[in-house]
C-alpha cells in the first residue's frame, strides 16, 4: 500500500488537529499517545538509536526474528524468517524467508532485500552498527559474508557464536529489513538512501509512517495488508508532550489514550480518577553507582564493600523514586536470559561502619559530579547523608548531562550515579560493558565500556567468562554462565547496580493489550485494542 500526497496531507491535518484541539474521547479506531519524542534524530533503522525513533521503527519495519508482544516470555520467534538452520561448525546461519509478505510499496519482501539491508547497515557504519559488526562483518566483507540465494539468506560469522546471541541481536532495529528497490530509487550521492530514510520509511511493518513533525507529532497508519493481520488501531498518533502534568490533564480529559512520562505525583493523582488506570512495566534501564578506581579511597576493597550497605534501597524506592524504579542488584535487567535476582545488600550503616573500621579507615572526602536531574540529585543527597553517618564526606557538584558525560568518559567522575540502557536484547549487551575490560589503560579509550570508564580492571577470568558466554550454544548452560558472572561481579565489582526502571503508563480503561516494550524491545502497537 502506498500513500498518495492527498492521503498524506489528510492524515497530517488530522494529526495536527488532534495536537491542538480537545476531545472528550478519542476515536474508537485511533490510539493517541502523549510522550516525549523530541529525541528523534533519524528514522533510518541503520542510524536511529534514540528511544522514540526506535519506537517508530519497531512498528513500521519487520525483522528476520522478533518478539510476540502478548508472549514476551517466549523470547524471539520467527518473523520474516520462517525458519533457520545453524551450520555444523557454528559459523553460519541460513534463514528461509517467509513468502507472500509485501513492503508498504507493494514490492515483495525477498531474501535479497534482507541481505542488502544488513549489508547496508554495516557499510553505513552509523552508531548502532556495532550490534552487527561484532560478528565480524565489515564494509569490505559484508557482501561476501551476508548473501542471498533464492529465498534464503546466509550469515557467515568470524566465530561460532551462540545462536541465541546472534538471533537476539537480529531483533534490534538496525536489523530491520528495508525495501531495496524503493530505497535505491531515493539514493543521493551514494548515501544508500540514508538522507531519504531519515524522514521516510520503506518497511513491511504493521504501520506506515503517515506524518512526522519534529518535536510535535508522529502519526502512523495501519497497513491493511500486513502479513500478521491488519491492526485494530487504524491510526496511532504520538504527541510530543514534555510535562507530566500536561500529560495527566490530557488523560483525565479524555484527549489521549496513553500517557508515558508521568511523575510519581501524577501517577498517584491519576490512580484516584475514574476511567483511567496505571500499568507498571519493567524496562531495561538500570540505575547504578560507579566507584572510580582511580580514586585512592574508592579503590579500597573495604570502601567498595561498605558503599553497598550505604544505599537506602527501600527508602529511595519508597519515596522520591516510588513506582519509577525497583531495587535490582545485578547488571542484567529482569526479563533477560540469565538474570540473577539475588539481592545481597541491604541498607545497614552499622555494618558499613564496621567494614571500614576493620580495614582501619577512619574517614575521607570524595568530591563527585552529578547530572542536574532531580532523581539523580536526590539519590546522591541520600547517599551523602548515609556516608556521613559512616564517617565519609561526599561533596556534590551539579552539572549538565553533557558535562557529566564528558567527564565520565574521561574517567574523571569519582562516584557516578546514572542509568545504562541495553543496546539489544541479548545478555551480552550488559555483560560486555559492566564485566568486560581487557585493557584498563588510559590509552585504550574504551569509552563504551562502563568498566573502563570507572577504571575497573576486570579480572581475567571474568573477561574470559564473558567472551565464553557468547559462544555457548546450549541456552540453559549459557544462562547459568551469566548468573555465575553476575555472582562474581556482585562480590567484588566497584560498579554497583541499584535499581531497575519501571515505566508507569497512564491508560484509559478501555485500552487493552498496551505494551511499551518491556526490558528487551520498543513499544508495539499492533495488538492494542479498545473495548468497554
N, C-alpha and C positions, 0 to 999 in steps of 0.2 A: 504494500500500500504506500503510495506517495501522497504527500500533502501539497496541493497546489497553493499558489500565492493567496488566493481568495480565502481558502480554508485556514491557512496560517494566520492571515490578518484577523479573521473572525475569532479564532482561538485566542490570539494575543489580546484582542479587545476585551474578551470576556475575562481573561486573567487580570488585566489592569482594572477592570470594573470591580472585580472581587477584591482587589488590593486597596480600594479606596472607599467602597460602599459598605454599609452594614446590613446584614441579613439576619433574620430571626432563626433561619435554618438553612443549611447548605443544601444544594440539590441532591436528590437521592442517588444519582449516579456519579457524583463528584466528591472527591476527597480533598479537603482543604487543610493544609498543614502550616502551622507557624513554626519557623525555625530560623536560626542564624545561619545564613548562607552566603555571607559576604566573603567567604574564603575561596570561592570558586575562581580559579585562575584559568583553567583549560578543561574542556570536556573531551579531549582526545584521551582514550584509555591508555595510550602509550606514554602519556605525560601526566595526567591527573593523579595527584597524590594527596589531595585535601579531602577532608571528611565529606563535605557537601557535594563536591564533584563526583566522588565515588558513589554517593547515594544516587545521583542521576544515572551514572553509567551502569550501575548494578541492575537498573530496570530497563535500560534501552539496549543492552547487549546481552548475549549469551556467551558462555564459555564452554570448553570441552567437558568439564565437570563442574558441578555446582552444588548448592545446598537446597534442601527442601525446607521452606520456611515453617511448615507445620510439623516437621520432624527433624529438628536440628541435632538431636542426639544420635541420629544415624550417620552423621558426618557427610562427607562428599558423596555424590551419586552421579550416575551418567547424565549428561545433558546433551550438548551437540554431538558428543561421542557416545554412541550407544553401548560400546564395549571397548576393552583394551587388553593387550597381551604384553607381558614383560618377557624379554629375551632370556635365554638360559644363562647368559653371562651377566645379566642385570644391567647392561649398558644401554639398552634401548627399550622404548615402549612404543607399540604400534596401536593407534586408535582407529576404530572403524566409525566413520561419520554417519550420523543419522540421515536417512533420506527423506525427502519431501518437505524440508524446512526451507523457508524463504526469508530473505532480508526484507526490510521495510520498502526497499526499491522494487521488490518483486523478483529480484535475482535469486537463484538457488544458492543455498549455503553448501559450499564444496570443501573437500579436504584442501584444495588449493588455496581457498580463502583463509582457512585456519593456519596453514603453514606460512602463508605470506604475512598474516597478522603477527605471528610470533617473530618471524624474521624482521619485520618492520620495527617492532618494539625494541629488539636488540640493536638494530642499526641506528635508530634514533637516539638511543642511549640517554633517555631522559631519567629523571630522578628514580622512578620505580624499576628501572631496567635490571637492577641487581637481583631482583626476585627470579629472573630468568638466567642472567649471566652467571649466577653461582653454580650452574650446572655445566659450565664450560663453553657456553655459547658466546661467540664474539661477532663483531660486524664482519670480520673476514671469513669466518667459517659457518655463519648462520644458514646460508643456502645449502651447504653440504651436510650439516648436522640436523636440519629441520626440513624434511622433504615430504611431498605428497605423491601418491601413486594411486590413481583412480579414486576410490572413496576411502582411502586410508592415509593416515598421517603418522610419520615415524620421527621420534626424537632420539638422537644418539648423544649420550652424555659422556663426560670425561671420567666418571666414576660410577660404580654400581650402587647408586643411591637407593635408599628405601623407597619403594613405590609410593608409600603414603606421603613421604616428604615431597616428591615431585607432584603428585596429584593435588595435595593441599595447596601448593604454590600455584597450580593452574586454576584454582578458584579465584585468584586475585584478579582485580580489574585489568591489570596490564595484560592478562592472557585473554581478554575479550576478543571475539572473532569479528573482524570488520569486513565489510563488503569491498573486496579488492577493486572491482570494476568501478564502483561509484567513487571510491577514494582516489584512485589514479586519475579519474576524469577531472578531479579538482586539485591535482598536484600543481604546485608552482615552484619553479626553480629547484627541482629535485628534492622538495621537502617531504615527499611521500604523503602528501595531503595533510600534513600537520597543521598548517595555517587554517585550512578549511575545517578540519575536525575540532579545532579549538572552540568553535561556536556552532557546530553542526554534529549530526550523528549518522552512522551508517551501520546500524546493528540489526539484530533479528529478535530483540527482546520483547517483552510483553507490552512495552510502551514506546511510542515515538516521541522525539523532542518536538513539541509544538511551538514553544517560545521560551526564550531566556532573556530577561532584562537584568544585567548585572546589578547586584545589591538591591533588587526589587522583588523579582518573582521568577520561578521556573514553572512551566506548565508542560505536562505530559499528556499524550492522547493514547487511548488503548489501541493496540494493534489487533484488529479483529481476526486476522489470520494466524495469530500466534499458535505455535505448534502444541503448546500445553493447554490451549483453550483461551478464549478472549477473557480479559479481566472483568470483574463485575463493576469496578470503578472505571467509567469511561474517560474521566479526566482526573488528573491529580495536579493540584495547584499548591506549590510550596511558596509561601510568602516570607520575605525576609523581615522578621520582627525581632529586634535585638533585645528588647526589655522584657524580663519575665512578667512584670506587672501588666504590660500591654498584652502579652500572650494570654495571661489569666483572664483579663477582661473580655477579650475576643472569644475565648472559650465559653465563659459564662453567658455571654450574649447570644451564643449560637452562631457566630460568624465564622468559626473554624471548627474542624472536627478533631484536630490533634494539636497540642502544644508540647514542644520538645525541649524547651530551655527554661524550666521552672526552678526557682529557688525553693529551699525548704519552707520558707514562709508562705510562698504562693501555693505550694503543694498542700500545706496544711489548710489554707483557706479554701482551696478547691474541694478538699475532702468533705467539707460541710455543705457543698452546693448540690442540690437535687439535679439529677440528669447528667452529671459528669462523674468520671471515675479516674483513679490514678493507677497506672500499670507500671510495676517495677521490673526492670530488665538489666541483669548484669552485663556490662560492656567489658571490652578487653583492656581498658586503660588502667594502669597501676600507678598509685602514688607511692613514692619511695623516698628514702633518705640515704644520700650518698655521703660517705665519710672519706674525704680526700686523703689518700695515704702519703701525700707529700707533706701533710701537716704532722709535725713530730708527736703531738699529743694524740691525734686521731689515729695514728698508725700503731698505737699501743694496743695489743690484743685485749687487754683488760678494759680499755675505754670502749672498744668496739662492742664487747660483750655487755658492758654496763649500759650503753646507749640503747640497746634493745629493750631494756627494762625502764627506760625513762620516757617512753611514749605512752600517753594515756589513751590507749586504744578505745576502750569503751566510752570514756568521757568525750573524746573527739567525735566518734560516730553517733553518740547520743545527744550531741548539742549542735555545734555550728556545721557539721557535715552530716547531720541527721538525714537519713534516707538517700543521700547522694553517694555515699561510699559505705562499704562494709569491710571489716577487718579481714585482711588476707596477707599471709606472711611468706608466700612462695612467689618466685618470679614468673611462674606460668599462671595465667588467669583461670578462674573457674570456666569450664567449657572447652578447655584444650586437652588433647591427648597427653596423658602422663602428669596431669596437675597433682600437686601434693597439697592436701588440705590440712595438714598438721599446723597448729598454731602454738609454737613452743614458748612464746614470750607473752608476759602479762605486765601490766603497769605495777612496778614494785620498786619504789625509791630506796627502801631499806636494803634490798638485795643489791641494787646498783652501788650503793654506798659501800657495802661490804666487799664487793668485787674490786672496787677502786682501792679500798683500804688494804686488802690483801696484797695488792700489787704495789703498795707504797705510794699511791697517787693521792696527794692532799689537795689538789685544786688545779686550776688552769683556766685560761681565757682563750676563746675562739671567736674570731670576727667572721661573719658569713654574709652572703648576699642572697636576697630573696626577691623573686618576681613580685611586683606590686599588685597581686591578685588577693582578694580578701581571704580566700580559703587557705592559700599558702602562708600568708601572714599570720593567720590565726593558729595554724599548726605550729609555725615557728615560735610564736609567743608562748604557746602552751609548753613547748619543749624547753624554751628558755626558763620558764618557771620551775619545771621539774629538775632541770640541770642545776639550777641554783640550789635546790634542796640537797643535791649530791655534792655540792662544793665546786661545781663547774660554772663558769660565766660564759654566756653566749651573747655576743653583741651582733645586732642585726642591722644590715644596710639594705634598704629597699631600692630596687632598680626596675627599669622596664624589662619586659620579656627579652627583647633583643640584646640588651646589655648583659643580662644574666647569662643568656645562652652563649654569647661571645666569650665571656669569662669562663664558663663551664667547659666549653670546647677547648679552651686554652689551659685547662687543668688548674684554674685559679680560684675555684669556689670551695672553701673548706667543708661546709656542710650544705649539700644541695637538697632542697625539697621541691619535688616537681612530679610530673607524670611521664610515663612512657606508654605509647600505644603500639600494639603489634603491627607489623607491616604485611603479614599474610597469616593464613590460618594454621600453620604448622608450628609445633613447639620449638623448632629451631629458631624461629623468629626472635624469641626472647632469650633462649639459651645462648645463642651466638652473640648476644650483646652483654648480658649480665655475667655469664660464666665462661667467657672466652676472651683471651687477650694474649696471643702468642708473643707479642713484642711490646713490653711496657715502657720502652724508651720514649723520650720526648720526640725523637726524630721519626718515630713510627707514624705520628699524626693520624692515628686511628680514631677519628672523632666520632665515627658511627658506633663505636663500642662504648657502652657505659662503663665497663671495667677499665678501659683505658682513660676515660675522662676523669675517673676517680683514682687513677694511678694504682689500681689494684692488680698486682702481679699474680694472676690466676695460677694456682698450682698446675704443674704439667699434667698430672693425672686427670684433672678436671678439664683442661683443654682437650686432652686426648679422648676423654669420655664424650665430650660434646660433639666432636667430629665423628666418633664411632656411632653415635646415636643416629646420625644422618644416613648411615649405611646399613643399619639393622632392618632386615626385610620383615621379620615377624613383628606385627603391630603390638602384641601383648608384651613381648620382650622389650620392644622399643619404648613403650610406655613406662615400664619398670626402670629402664635406664635413666629416663628423665626424672623419675621420682628419686632415684639414688643420687643424681647430680644435685637436685634441689635440697636433699637432706644434708649433703656435704656442704653445700652453699650456705644453708641456714646456720650451720655450726661455726663457720669461720668468716664468711664474706663481709666486707665493710659497706656493702650497698644493700640496704635493708628494705625489703618490700613491706609496706604498711597497710594499704587499703586498695580495694578494687572499686572502680567507679560503677555506680548504679544509675541508669537513666530512668527517670520518673516522668513518664509521658502522661499528660492530661488528655483524656479522651471523652467524647460524647458517649453516653451509654449505648447508643445504637451501633457504634463502631466495633466490629468483630474481627478477630484474627490480625490485629495490628502487630507488627514485628519490626523492631528497629534494627535488627541485625545481630543481636546478642554479642558475644565476645569475638566472633570469628568472621563476620561479614558486615555489609552495609544494609540499609533499610530495603525491604522488599514490599512492593505494593500489590502484586497481582492476586494475592489471596485475600485481600481486605474486602469485607462486605459491610453493608449497613442493614440492620434489621430492627424490629421492635424490641 
